[in-house]
Amino acid sequence: MGLFERYLSIWVALGIAAGVGLGLVVPGVFQAVAALEWAHVNLVVAVFIWVMIYPMMIQIDWGAVRDVGKKPRGLVLTLAVNWLIKPFTMAALGVLFFKYVFAPWVDPQTANEYIAGMILLGVAPCTAMVFVWSQLVKGDANYTLVQVSVNDLIMVVAFAPIAAFLLGVTNIAVPWQTLLLSIVLYVVLPLAAGMVTRHLLQRRSATAVGDVVARLKPWSVVGLIATVVLLFGFQAETILAKPLVIAMIAVPLVLQSYGIFFIAWWGAKWLKLPHNVAGPACLIGTSNFFELAVAVAISLFGLHSGAALATVVGVLVEVPVMLSLVAMVNAWQPQTEPNQARP
């Protein structure tokens, strides 16, 4: 493990501090970068995410991808957690905290908006960042690709009905541009680039793929830290202006992340999944497709609504929480690696 990977939590903590500090010192720079977006997808963040996931895309072996269907247990776990459990537990936690625990400090209308934002996060499982988490836990790149791809296909048809049911509204308009652009930018294009690169490297030598991936991995971490700096820089003023509100919203979001992770982890142990399938399967449901959630929150409730703020808080807490879960998966690897495991 290289220097960047070994001390990743420290680098991310420094990135968070740098993002908040720079966002306060040079807010105009971050405002300009934030404006570089199309369909609520920030193009600069997209570039950094490309840097993060490109090394993993090179590792994908299409021959092995075809075999994933023969070992569906990990895929079944991912889909059950993401679509049958996660949205409903997020709604329940939102109601618990903002209708009861935090009710004395939040007016009912604002509380409803916070709950709505959390629900939108719960109905939007991750598309891009999960490739990073999978790589950090030494996940099966081929299996992770299939998990993400099937998730995205289900999201196209299930996001609006589940969100409408939980929000109690009938006019959910899915921002198709955001959804489709994100899938193309974060899955289709980097996957195509990875396939071409892998093909060219395999023609060069049998070890070329491994050598190039090893050289690119530090850049993957650099892309992650740069993304953290931008995300916290974008919200620096909000973080300082509303620290108590952000802390209140963060509580159920953090509990949801750890709760979903442990549900999936116990499921993986029950199914006797190997580590390289169990790790990504547990992490997919705990991270969120924040571009989609933010876009829907803004379109339904407005840019300055409590719902939009809740989705933004989801972005801010995700990276630190996910890094802690990555550390857990790696620490527990020997306990989840049965000799005769079948994914």
Secondary structure, DSSP 8 states (H G I E B T S, - for coil): --HHHHTHHHHHHHHHHHHHHHHHH-HHHHHHHHT-EETTEEHHHHHHHHHHHHHHHHH--HHHHTTGGG--HHHHHHHHIIIIIHHHHHHHHHHHIIIIISGGGS-HHHHHHHHHHHHHHHT-B-SSHHHHHHHHTT--HHHHHHHHHHHHHHHHHHHHHHHHHHHT-S-----HHHHHHHHIIIIIHHHHHHHHHHHHHHHH-TTHHHHHHHHHHHHHHHHHHHHHHHHHHHTHHHHHH-HHHHHHHHHHHHHHHHHHHHHHHHHHHHHT--HHHHHHHHHHTTSB-HHHHHHHHHHHH-TTSHHHHHHHHHHHHHHHHHHHHHHHHHHTGGGG--TT---
